Amino acid sequence: MAAVQGGIVDTVDKKDIKAEPSEDGIGNNNNNGNDNRMLSPSPSSSSSSGNNNNNNTAAAATVDQQTLVAVLQFLKKNKLNDSVEILRREAGLPEDSLDIKGSDPGAGGAAGSANLEAVDAATLLNRVTVSASAAAQPQVKGTLTLTLNVNPRRGVYLGKLDSAGEDQPDVNVVLSAYSQQGDPALYQAYYSGLKRFIESVLDCHRAELSQVFYPLFVHMYLELVYNNHENEAKAFFQKFSGDQECYYEDDLRVLSSLTKKEHMRGNETLLDFRTSKFVLRISRDSYQLLKRHLQERQNNQIWNIIQEHLYIDIFDGMPRSKSQIDAMSGSLAGEAKREANKAKVYYGLLKEPEIELPLDDEDEEAENEEGKPKKKKPKKDSMGSKSKKQDPNAPIQTRIPLPELKDSDKLDKIMYMKEATKRIRLGPDALPSICFYSFLNAYQGLTGVDVTDDSSLIAGGFADSTVRVWSVTPKKLRKVKSAADLNLIDKESDDVLERIMDEKTSSESKILHGHSGPVYGVSFSPDRNYLLSSSEDGTVRLWSLQTFTCLVGYKGHNYPVWDVSFSPHGYYFVSGGHDRVARLWATDHYQPLRIFSGHLADVTCTRFHPNSNYIATGSSDRTIRMWDVLNGNCVRIFTGHKGPIHALDFSPSGKFLASGATDSRVLLWDIGHGLMVGELKGHTDTVYTLKFSRDGEILASGSMDNTVRLWDATKAFDDLETDDFTAATGHIHLQDNSQELILGTYMSKSTPVVHLHFTRRNLLLAAGAYNP
């Protein structure tokens, strides 16, 4: 069976380098391309420039111009002509200034241009910030700040810095943007003036404009620290940190520890914030109010931060309310841009293979397990017949290569459909029974659990680096006989599958040794022949459940791997870890097929879509992303959680996604429209696991508060109303109806719930380690 070819995110050579100039001075989606030149210089900057020596200024301007020319020639060499033209016009340079042969090699004796073709990215990174004084260079309009980032996987980008997994930008380059700023004594006055203005505007605009407080506060504080104004930075933090939203409390705690310039180097939170533009979604009317105020006050300090570090996503229509904004806020980099959720997603289910279901007679059940059903008139399962109709929202069957069904898989499908005919239809009046597996005396520290689809095996990952597998049926676990003993078996016998198993090795559980650190994630393959485990040691291991030995160790992550998940169709699996990327693997490939890069913090949980064409990842950056397996693109970004995400689950229909986080909430998402459609409140601690029932009627959530809660998923989604306007603007109206949707709360004695699983007949299994 063919695997996904050419899947790894390829290193980009020079021919693939791309430039992405921002659409205007702020990076916004409006057409006011000259907004960044409408403000006059601030008093502090003009006074300081007036005191400089004219000769020094002229020399510095010449060096700056040469640096800019060098950058433009580098881009031109790589055939990025559109970007060259945009930047050349912005800087007011003549057309012949980029002619290498005709350029002046050295006014002032600075880096000459005799061999500018040899300028490489490393050299340019050290000359990344170009600021030309308007007085010294009248042809350069205002202040031009050029940000250049070279990423081996994504090429060269202008106008933004991109944080991608392990390829962090140069720290000095990142921090250099905070140098040479305004008078530190005026920072409090600037911020207080903006605060007074926003508090004085109409209520309908106040909520939207208040969004700028947090990113402005962070960047102004970091500028003070970077320029060694420690006392001013401390006073600024103490005066305004209490005004920020409560869900930024953890970030502010980290920020308060950065009191010296030396502390800023290597700080992950700072680099995250600096290298990703904070996204604010604001109505056009509110944005015009803000822009007019800053122009009238000539507040260059705040305007420069908005221009450099914020992306304002402007929409036409009524401003959003405070509740609507709070529902979507809280992530490390603000909200998602609206265009990020407009890609087409094929969320429908794949057509089931044509498998006939024999008549259900008790006396032939054993024979069915042996693969020899009696020759009776077959009947088709009612649920199976529904799935055989092609879903218009489903991807084509061959969109990604999937493994062909083996005879054993077809047999398991038959058993699944037989079980489905006996499935209990759940609802508000028919709640499931719950069976709780408590891990007693788990002094090794239980860190991850999984249950097979047929509920016959349960596996646990432990902090002592072991993986343990239990049989939860009377059938014990056995290993395959040795090679010498297998040669003595009659391979043509009817019970050959039984004969190859060694009865001497039968036991209720097996321990798998191999990892050198705590095991955080475990996942069974759909056919129950394999088990995956991910560990702090940076590896993912594939174990055989026939021999209970490690078959493969997949090495790709450089740091702990927090989670791993098998595809519903087998063969593919996904892992996520501390290196901020998720990786797609195939069991027969040592290297990943896809690398999903975009999260700004650890990828804490992963989940495949039921049709295996998409992957969902949850992160400590408080966002959820959906990725297309076929091309590696991010097709959805969901924001709204106020803490790291630890649980994800797709509805059986594939249309909805549920997520749980440390903020104790469960959020529901419509994948097709890319919108949050529900909020379930009731837990008092981290929601660690989520599971939809087999028919999608009920959602079960398990938490560190030692409870399992059941929610009416049907009602939550049936009450949903989405229209084109809502989808276009992101105006969501969440109903506070958690009390109407809660169907039951079930307490354990003292056991945090770390895993939930619905059996094929809709019995709910829960698991956790008893914590006396």
Secondary structure in CASP SS format (residue, H / E / C, confidence):
PFRMAT SS
TARGET T0000
AUTHOR 0000-0000-0000
METHOD secondary structure of the structure
MODEL  1
M C 1.00
A C 1.00
A C 1.00
V C 1.00
Q C 1.00
G C 1.00
G C 1.00
I C 1.00
V C 1.00
D C 1.00
T C 1.00
V C 1.00
D C 1.00
K H 1.00
K H 1.00
D H 1.00
I C 1.00
K C 1.00
A C 1.00
E C 1.00
P C 1.00
S C 1.00
E C 1.00
D C 1.00
G C 1.00
I C 1.00
G C 1.00
N C 1.00
N C 1.00
N C 1.00
N C 1.00
N C 1.00
G C 1.00
N C 1.00
D H 1.00
N H 1.00
R H 1.00
M C 1.00
L C 1.00
S C 1.00
P C 1.00
S C 1.00
P H 1.00
S H 1.00
S H 1.00
S H 1.00
S H 1.00
S H 1.00
S H 1.00
G H 1.00
N C 1.00
N C 1.00
N C 1.00
N H 1.00
N H 1.00
N H 1.00
T H 1.00
A H 1.00
A H 1.00
A H 1.00
A H 1.00
T H 1.00
V H 1.00
D H 1.00
Q H 1.00
Q H 1.00
T H 1.00
L H 1.00
V H 1.00
A H 1.00
V H 1.00
L H 1.00
Q H 1.00
F H 1.00
L H 1.00
K H 1.00
K H 1.00
N C 1.00
K C 1.00
L C 1.00
N H 1.00
D H 1.00
S H 1.00
V H 1.00
E H 1.00
I H 1.00
L H 1.00
R H 1.00
R H 1.00
E H 1.00
A H 1.00
G C 1.00
L C 1.00
P C 1.00
E H 1.00
D H 1.00
S H 1.00
L H 1.00
D C 1.00
I C 1.00
K C 1.00
G C 1.00
S C 1.00
D C 1.00
P C 1.00
G C 1.00
A H 1.00
G H 1.00
G H 1.00
A C 1.00
A C 1.00
G C 1.00
S C 1.00
A C 1.00
N C 1.00
L H 1.00
E H 1.00
A H 1.00
V C 1.00
D C 1.00
A H 1.00
A H 1.00
T H 1.00
L H 1.00
L H 1.00
N C 1.00
R C 1.00
V C 1.00
T C 1.00
V C 1.00
S C 1.00
A C 1.00
S C 1.00
A C 1.00
A C 1.00
A C 1.00
Q C 1.00
P C 1.00
Q C 1.00
V C 1.00
K C 1.00
G C 1.00
T C 1.00
L C 1.00
T C 1.00
L C 1.00
T C 1.00
L E 1.00
N E 1.00
V E 1.00
N E 1.00
P C 1.00
R C 1.00
R C 1.00
G E 1.00
V E 1.00
Y E 1.00
L E 1.00
G C 1.00
K C 1.00
L C 1.00
D C 1.00
S C 1.00
A E 1.00
G C 1.00
E C 1.00
D E 1.00
Q C 1.00
P C 1.00
D C 1.00
V H 1.00
N H 1.00
V H 1.00
V H 1.00
L H 1.00
S H 1.00
A C 1.00
Y C 1.00
S C 1.00
Q C 1.00
Q C 1.00
G C 1.00
D C 1.00
P H 1.00
A H 1.00
L H 1.00
Y H 1.00
Q H 1.00
A H 1.00
Y H 1.00
Y H 1.00
S H 1.00
G H 1.00
L H 1.00
K H 1.00
R H 1.00
F H 1.00
I H 1.00
E H 1.00
S H 1.00
V C 1.00
L C 1.00
D H 1.00
C H 1.00
H H 1.00
R H 1.00
A H 1.00
E H 1.00
L H 1.00
S H 1.00
Q H 1.00
V H 1.00
F H 1.00
Y H 1.00
P H 1.00
L H 1.00
F H 1.00
V H 1.00
H H 1.00
M H 1.00
Y H 1.00
L H 1.00
E H 1.00
L H 1.00
V H 1.00
Y H 1.00
N C 1.00
N C 1.00
H C 1.00
E H 1.00
N H 1.00
E H 1.00
A H 1.00
K H 1.00
A H 1.00
F H 1.00
F H 1.00
Q H 1.00
K H 1.00
F H 1.00
S H 1.00
G H 1.00
D H 1.00
Q C 1.00
E C 1.00
C H 1.00
Y H 1.00
Y H 1.00
E H 1.00
D H 1.00
D H 1.00
L H 1.00
R H 1.00
V H 1.00
L H 1.00
S H 1.00
S C 1.00
L C 1.00
T C 1.00
K C 1.00
K H 1.00
E H 1.00
H H 1.00
M H 1.00
R C 1.00
G C 1.00
N C 1.00
E H 1.00
T H 1.00
L H 1.00
L H 1.00
D H 1.00
F H 1.00
R H 1.00
T H 1.00
S C 1.00
K C 1.00
F E 1.00
V E 1.00
L E 1.00
R E 1.00
I E 1.00
S E 1.00
R H 1.00
D H 1.00
S H 1.00
Y H 1.00
Q H 1.00
L H 1.00
L H 1.00
K H 1.00
R H 1.00
H H 1.00
L H 1.00
Q H 1.00
E H 1.00
R H 1.00
Q C 1.00
N C 1.00
N H 1.00
Q H 1.00
I H 1.00
W H 1.00
N H 1.00
I H 1.00
I H 1.00
Q H 1.00
E H 1.00
H H 1.00
L E 1.00
Y E 1.00
I E 1.00
D E 1.00
I E 1.00
F E 1.00
D C 1.00
G C 1.00
M C 1.00
P C 1.00
R C 1.00
S C 1.00
K H 1.00
S H 1.00
Q H 1.00
I H 1.00
D H 1.00
A H 1.00
M H 1.00
S C 1.00
G C 1.00
S C 1.00
L C 1.00
A C 1.00
G E 1.00
E C 1.00
A C 1.00
K C 1.00
R H 1.00
E H 1.00
A H 1.00
N H 1.00
K C 1.00
A C 1.00
K C 1.00
V C 1.00
Y C 1.00
Y C 1.00
G C 1.00
L C 1.00
L C 1.00
K C 1.00
E C 1.00
P C 1.00
E C 1.00
I C 1.00
E C 1.00
L E 1.00
P C 1.00
L C 1.00
D C 1.00
D C 1.00
E H 1.00
D H 1.00
E H 1.00
E H 1.00
A H 1.00
E H 1.00
N H 1.00
E H 1.00
E C 1.00
G C 1.00
K C 1.00
P C 1.00
K C 1.00
K C 1.00
K C 1.00
K C 1.00
P C 1.00
K E 1.00
K C 1.00
D C 1.00
S H 1.00
M H 1.00
G H 1.00
S H 1.00
K H 1.00
S H 1.00
K C 1.00
K C 1.00
Q C 1.00
D C 1.00
P C 1.00
N C 1.00
A C 1.00
P C 1.00
I C 1.00
Q C 1.00
T C 1.00
R C 1.00
I C 1.00
P C 1.00
L C 1.00
P C 1.00
E C 1.00
L C 1.00
K C 1.00
D H 1.00
S H 1.00
D H 1.00
K H 1.00
L H 1.00
D H 1.00
K H 1.00
I H 1.00
M H 1.00
Y H 1.00
M H 1.00
K H 1.00
E H 1.00
A H 1.00
T H 1.00
K C 1.00
R C 1.00
I C 1.00
R C 1.00
L C 1.00
G E 1.00
P C 1.00
D C 1.00
A E 1.00
L C 1.00
P C 1.00
S C 1.00
I E 1.00
C E 1.00
F E 1.00
Y E 1.00
S E 1.00
F E 1.00
L C 1.00
N C 1.00
A C 1.00
Y C 1.00
Q C 1.00
G C 1.00
L E 1.00
T E 1.00
G E 1.00
V E 1.00
D E 1.00
V E 1.00
T C 1.00
D C 1.00
D C 1.00
S C 1.00
S C 1.00
L E 1.00
I E 1.00
A E 1.00
G E 1.00
G E 1.00
F E 1.00
A C 1.00
D C 1.00
S C 1.00
T C 1.00
V E 1.00
R E 1.00
V E 1.00
W E 1.00
S E 1.00
V C 1.00
T C 1.00
P C 1.00
K C 1.00
K C 1.00
L E 1.00
R E 1.00
K E 1.00
V E 1.00
K C 1.00
S C 1.00
A H 1.00
A H 1.00
D H 1.00
L H 1.00
N C 1.00
L C 1.00
I C 1.00
D C 1.00
K C 1.00
E C 1.00
S C 1.00
D C 1.00
D C 1.00
V H 1.00
L H 1.00
E H 1.00
R H 1.00
I C 1.00
M E 1.00
D E 1.00
E E 1.00
K E 1.00
T E 1.00
S E 1.00
S E 1.00
E C 1.00
S E 1.00
K E 1.00
I E 1.00
L E 1.00
H C 1.00
G C 1.00
H C 1.00
S C 1.00
G C 1.00
P C 1.00
V E 1.00
Y E 1.00
G E 1.00
V E 1.00
S E 1.00
F E 1.00
S C 1.00
P C 1.00
D C 1.00
R C 1.00
N C 1.00
Y E 1.00
L E 1.00
L E 1.00
S E 1.00
S E 1.00
S E 1.00
E C 1.00
D C 1.00
G C 1.00
T E 1.00
V E 1.00
R E 1.00
L E 1.00
W E 1.00
S E 1.00
L C 1.00
Q C 1.00
T C 1.00
F C 1.00
T C 1.00
C E 1.00
L E 1.00
V E 1.00
G E 1.00
Y E 1.00
K E 1.00
G C 1.00
H C 1.00
N C 1.00
Y C 1.00
P C 1.00
V E 1.00
W E 1.00
D E 1.00
V E 1.00
S E 1.00
F E 1.00
S C 1.00
P C 1.00
H C 1.00
G C 1.00
Y C 1.00
Y E 1.00
F E 1.00
V E 1.00
S E 1.00
G E 1.00
G E 1.00
H C 1.00
D C 1.00
R C 1.00
V E 1.00
A E 1.00
R E 1.00
L E 1.00
W E 1.00
A E 1.00
T C 1.00
D C 1.00
H C 1.00
Y C 1.00
Q C 1.00
P C 1.00
L C 1.00
R E 1.00
I E 1.00
F E 1.00
S E 1.00
G C 1.00
H C 1.00
L C 1.00
A C 1.00
D C 1.00
V E 1.00
T E 1.00
C E 1.00
T E 1.00
R E 1.00
F E 1.00
H C 1.00
P C 1.00
N C 1.00
S C 1.00
N C 1.00
Y E 1.00
I E 1.00
A E 1.00
T E 1.00
G E 1.00
S E 1.00
S C 1.00
D C 1.00
R C 1.00
T E 1.00
I E 1.00
R E 1.00
M E 1.00
W E 1.00
D E 1.00
V C 1.00
L C 1.00
N C 1.00
G C 1.00
N C 1.00
C E 1.00
V E 1.00
R E 1.00
I E 1.00
F E 1.00
T E 1.00
G C 1.00
H C 1.00
K C 1.00
G C 1.00
P C 1.00
I E 1.00
H E 1.00
A E 1.00
L E 1.00
D E 1.00
F E 1.00
S C 1.00
P C 1.00
S C 1.00
G C 1.00
K C 1.00
F E 1.00
L E 1.00
A E 1.00
S E 1.00
G E 1.00
A E 1.00
T C 1.00
D C 1.00
S C 1.00
R E 1.00
V E 1.00
L E 1.00
L E 1.00
W E 1.00
D E 1.00
I C 1.00
G C 1.00
H C 1.00
G C 1.00
L E 1.00
M E 1.00
V E 1.00
G E 1.00
E E 1.00
L E 1.00
K E 1.00
G C 1.00
H C 1.00
T C 1.00
D C 1.00
T C 1.00
V E 1.00
Y E 1.00
T E 1.00
L E 1.00
K E 1.00
F E 1.00
S C 1.00
R C 1.00
D C 1.00
G C 1.00
E C 1.00
I E 1.00
L E 1.00
A E 1.00
S E 1.00
G E 1.00
S E 1.00
M C 1.00
D C 1.00
N C 1.00
T E 1.00
V E 1.00
R E 1.00
L E 1.00
W E 1.00
D E 1.00
A H 1.00
T H 1.00
K H 1.00
A H 1.00
F H 1.00
D H 1.00
D C 1.00
L C 1.00
E C 1.00
T C 1.00
D C 1.00
D H 1.00
F H 1.00
T H 1.00
A H 1.00
A H 1.00
T H 1.00
G C 1.00
H C 1.00
I C 1.00
H C 1.00
L C 1.00
Q C 1.00
D C 1.00
N C 1.00
S H 1.00
Q H 1.00
E H 1.00
L H 1.00
I E 1.00
L E 1.00
G E 1.00
T E 1.00
Y E 1.00
M E 1.00
S C 1.00
K C 1.00
S C 1.00
T C 1.00
P C 1.00
V C 1.00
V C 1.00
H E 1.00
L E 1.00
H E 1.00
F E 1.00
T C 1.00
R C 1.00
R C 1.00
N C 1.00
L C 1.00
L E 1.00
L E 1.00
A E 1.00
A E 1.00
G E 1.00
A E 1.00
Y C 1.00
N C 1.00
P C 1.00
END
